[in-house]
């Protein structure tokens, strides 16, 4: 007996859709799957139908210690690497509970999502995103003649 199960979970959907293959490929791409690293912690907030925000807790970092970069469909937030010979911290800690270790966090964003702004306040990095809906994709009424 031949196994008729589909190997790709989206094969069934692909047979009824046109132009979505790139989206399915991105969902199944290895770079989309992230490791279980939870540092630094973050929130993703839906502000409205077109506005979103990413809040990242970066205690121990200043705004000059963080870089934000967008490339194609990814948004990367990472700590700036210290230059060779640069003194990081000469303080003697009896207990160090606030971690400021190096990090790199990447988010996959849609084609029509852009970064509007980034602010740093009270140890929180806020990245504002907006989904830009082109005029041709907005709902419109078709008048019958």
Buried (B, 14 or more C-beta within 10 A) or exposed (E): EEEEEEEEEBEEEEEEEEEEEEEBEBEEEEEEEEEEEEEBEBEEEEEEEEEBBBBBBBEBBEEEBBEBEBEEBEBEBBBEEEEEEEEEEEEEEEEEEEEBEEBEBBBBBEEEBBBEEBEBEEBBBBBBBBBEEEEEEEEEEEEEE
